[in-house]
């Protein structure tokens, strides 16, 4: 029998035993981190980033047991199969090739015997040409005015990744274009965007792999009506990013250009495809988008090639599974000490939770415990003044601290309490990781800190496009490796379907009511009926 799940290995039992041993007082983090060579033995540099896991609840035996899983579960081998075009998305019979989206190699990547790279390069060239033409004014808005606003319509994977990257790199945006996102179907989201733009100089980028997502369809309809209301032709103010043959890839719905996505790149893994490519190239210039791709490609190579003891995303995945499955932490936080990384946590939240929130393994067998973990986060130090009370004295949760050595803005250097803002930020980041690990004694229980609360620290040299690419790829590879360890399919998302189906029924009820005011929501269940009646109540 091929073993592909951690819980099927003898090493799993050994790890459960290790988890029990870690409850002993002498295994408290304050003792573990006191070892003089702790940092040296529990940190690693690679793929352009540095990962310190010295403040995780690991001793040498546990760490080595975790590392042994790489070979036993064939983790890098599976990563290699994924990057080579194997159909690891077994339920949808699809390859998983987000790594190909940022490949600049010429060795073919075959899916069903066909090299996918030429098509990827064609779309990249199309993005370059299009964004250059928008920047030079050759492609312009009504009356030949250059485009000054770009509104991205899309949700989930067609939104969160681009928003993370554009926020991280916003200080580099020098193309005189303001970027807006229209994700939620909430009309107040539309209203806020409509208020902020100048219609004749606005380009709308509709991003939807399926082009059937209710929120995106509603917002697109709203945008088209808005343009017509301003005397503008939507076909001249809109581009689409969608799968070949989708309802959005239809000559009957003319747009300025259509950029194709591929069925082998899932929404939450699609930032380095046209999904990120179109808005990011318009906002930052194609060269920066390409630099971002190159950073991601470097981390991809590292994730595949580096042996486990030097492999950042693989180590992070092993630790994540250890914390969740063996130590029983149900949540993890992503806390960047960098405001430009404010949208990293929402992106990782979707990437990881939609990928790994699963109840069955890749063969459809029920897992002994559901996979996945709750992920949330906010930038520090803001997070300290929000939920860190609970982090220190309430339910513990492991944290990824993310530090940036050089911020975007280095010219503002006033000192307060003898330090610059950036130094103050770092003092706090270092303090939190240490305080959570060591705790503090006190006679008064209300002032007592148990400590022994784990964290890792990930370091970026700066916020260059390359480093944001590395960071993106780090979290993607970590997510994929976690899925391999749990033995699940991290690439489907059937869990989002049920809610959509129920919404279809309720929408049907609303349509009937819109058509016939006497309709009494006969097909709705009594609880939903109560709310529908409230919504349609005449004021
Ligand atoms: O939330 C479910 C989901 O299908 C995500 O996986 C996806 O990223 C998002 O909706 C948007 O889908 P689409 O790009 O097809 O509009």
Boltz pocket constraint, residues with backbone or C-beta under 6 A from the ligand:
constraints:
  - pocket:
      binder: B
      contacts: [[A, 155], [A, 156], [A, 157], [A, 158], [A, 207], [A, 208], [A, 209], [A, 210], [A, 211], [A, 212], [A, 213], [A, 216], [A, 267], [A, 268], [A, 354], [A, 493], [A, 496]]
      max_distance: 6.0
